[in-house]
Amino acid sequence: MTLKYFSHSAFQITTDDGIKILIDPFLDNNPTSPVKSKDVKADYIILSHAHGDHLGDTFKIASKDTLIISVSELANYCIAKGFKAHNMHIGGSFDFPFGRVKFTIAHHGSKTPEGDYAGEPAGIILTLKNKSIYHTGDTGLFSDMKLIGEMNKIDYMLLPIGDNYTMGITDAVKAVELVNPKIAIPMHYNTFPVIKADPYEFKMKVENKGLKCKVLNYGEEIDL
């Protein structure tokens, strides 16, 4: 099983049996992405919220067989656009062929490109075989991250460090302390000048707390 980072908050997980799962596939208008929507395919697309830099190129990538997974209001928006979607909500979980998805709270906003309310923003916990991945979505720091870490043994925590719209480095380091994952991976930085941040500063500060961090290059893929 592999995890590939496309930059911003966009990731691809490929299971041992070849199932491809995309999270927040913002590619075409992303100046840091090494690939475009035409270069990727997905069996499943999981969305944390509806902002354009997270909904991204979902409707370009999704085929008639692709299942989009999101909170209910955003799922209904996708269905209205002619796509298949699975409606969920925060606190709920569901078993899919590739593994289990659970949505957590995230402190942010969520509106469609047309400006319509698209439900609450969410974090995503993916459990695939014996690995657990927590993609926080866009969020500020919140104390229930400690509870998330206590109830779920998180292997990989994918979290924003770019500040302005989300946690900055200082708050993100505290988030890692609260969740206590095996490995923290920074995201949502340097895509635009307003979210400029140094991932290696984040890595140093996480490791100074006795925790582990890995900075993924854009397009880098790792084995899980």
C-alpha positions, 0 to 999 in steps of 0.5 A: 500500500502506498501514499503519494503527495501531490501537494497542498492537501491532495493525496493518493492512496493505492491499496495492495489490490490496486484500488486508488483513493484520492483525497482533496484532489486540487491539481489543475489550478494548483501551481505546486502540483506535479500532475494534472487531473488528466494524469490521475484516476480514482476508484474513490474520492474523499472530500474534506470540504467544498472549497475550490482548493479541496473539491478541486478537480473531483468532477474532472477526475471522477468517472461514472464508477467513481464513488465520492465520499463526503459529508451529506450536504456535499455528497448531495451537491456531487449527486446533483452534478451527476456523480455517485456519492456516499453520504456521511457525517461527522462522527459517523463511519462506514466500511468500504471495500478498501477499508473504513472511513470516519469523519471527525470535526474540523474548524473551518468553513465549507461552501461550493464554488457557487457559494452555497453551504455544503455542510460542515468541514471534516477531518478524515480517518482512514483505516486500511488493513492495519494502518490508520491515516488521519487527514485533518482537512483544513482546521485550526487546533482543537483540544479533541484532537487528544481524544482522537489520538486516544481512540485511534492509534494513528500511524500517519497524521496529515495536517496543515501548517500554512497558517492564515486559513488553518493551523500554523507551525506552532499550533500544528506541532501541538496538534501532533503532540495531542494526537501522538501519531507514529509519523506526522506529514505536513500539508497545505503550505507554500501553494500560495504566498499567503500560506508560505511556511517551512516544512523543515522548521515544522519537522525540527520542532516536531522532532524536538518533542520526541515525535517523528515527522516526514516531509514529502516532496511534491509527487513523492510516494511512500510505502505504508 
